[in-house]
Amino acid sequence: MPLTRLRWLVAALWAGSLWTVGYLVAPTLFAILPDRMLAGSIAGAMFRNQAWVSVACALLLLVLLQWGANELAPRRRRGLMLIALAMLACTLTIQLGIQPVMAALREAAGPAGIGASQQSARFGMLHGVSSVMYLIQSVLAGFLIARQ
């Protein structure tokens, strides 16, 4: 029973951090800060921190699912593990694959910003892909909570 409660807590922390940063904090930054580059920098830092929370929650949840194998039906445990692994894959793809390319484009754009760069379309496409992956991860977080 204590492992079940701890799994719930980890899943809630993970889902809550995703939803808060992605759908409350980041949009608020862009809505209230007059400088979009500053808003983007702050949002980027928050998303990086949230990615570390995701990695920690994924690893902890996978360990808890492995330890608590006796209290869950094998199919349910496997389903929860697959959801956690898919969410972790989204995080790692965004942070290790997409974000470094976006950072390089931002740096190459210089002080004028990415909006004035010839690479703004590519940056926008990568941002869109990253946003879709974040949305997928956020939806999976809902399933993770519901299946607990």
N, C-alpha and C positions, 0 to 999 in steps of 0.2 A: 504493500500500500504506500509506503513512503516513496518508492521509486515512481509510482504512478503520479503522485503529487509533484515530484520534482520534474518529471517529464512535462506535465502541464505547465509548470512554472517556466521552464526553458522554452517551450513552444510559444507561450504567451509573450515572453520577453522578446523572442525573435520576431514574431509577427508584429507586435506592438512597435518595435524599433523600426521595422521596415515601413509600416504604415505611417508612423509619426514623421520620420525624416522625409520620406518620399512624397507624401500627400498633404502634409501640414506645414512642416518647417520650410522645405525648399520653395514651394509656391509663395509662402509668406515673405520669404527673403526677396524674391523677384517683385512682389507686389509693393513692398514698402521701401526698398532701397532704390535710390535714383540711379545709382551706378550699376549697370547690369554685369560689368566685369567683376566688381566687388561681390555682388550677389552670387555670381557663378563660382567665385573662389571660395566663398564661405560654404555654399552648398556642396561643392566638390570635397571640401575637407570633412563635412558632415557625412557625406556618402562614403568616404574612405573609412572613417571611424565606424560607421554602421557596417561596413563590409567585415571589419574585424569582429564586431559583435556577431555577425552572421556565421563566420568561420568558427568562432568559439561555441556558439549555440549548436551548430551542426555537429561538431565533434562531440560535445557533451551529450547531445540527444542520441547520437549513434551509439555511444558507450552505454547510456541508460537503456536503450532498446536491446542491446546485446545482453546486459546484466539482467534485465527484467524479462528475459525470454519466457520464463515460466508463467508469468501473469497474463500474457497476451496470446491469443490464438496465432499460430504461425503465419497465416495469411495476413492478418491485421498488422502484425509486427513487420512483415516484409513490405507491406504497403506504406507504413510509416517510414521505414528506412528508405524506400525508393523516393518518397516525397522529400525527405531531408536531403538525400543525395542530389536530387534534381535542383533543389533550392541552392545547395552548395555549389553545384555546377554553374548555375546562373551567376552567383556571386563571383566565382573565380574567373569566369569568362569575361564578365564586365571589368573586374579589377585588374586582371593580368593580361587580357587581350585587347579590349576596346579602350579603356581609359589611358593606357600608355600612348596609344596612337593619337588620341584626342589631345593629350598633354603636349605631345611633340608638335602637333598642328598649332596649338595655342602659342607655344614658345616660338615657333617659326614665324607666326604672324606679327610678333613684336608688340610694341606699345600701342599700336593702333587698334589692336584687338582682332579677333577672328572674324568679326563682321566685315572688316575692311579687306580681308585676305582673299586671295584667289582660291584658297582651300575651304572657304566657308560652306560650300555645298557638301563637300566630303565630310566636314565636321558635323554638319546638320544631319547627314545620313547616319553617321556613327552615333550621334546623340540619340537619334530615333531608334536605332537598333538597341542601344543601351536601355532606353526607356521601355521598350517592349519587353526586353528580358527582365527588367525590374518589375514590370506589371505581371509577367508570368510568375515570377518569384512571389509577388504579393498575393496573387490568387492561390498559389500553392500553399502559402502560409495559412490561408483560410481553410483549405482542406486539411492541413496538418492539425489545426485546432479542432476542427469538426470530427476528425477521426480519432482523436485522443480518447 
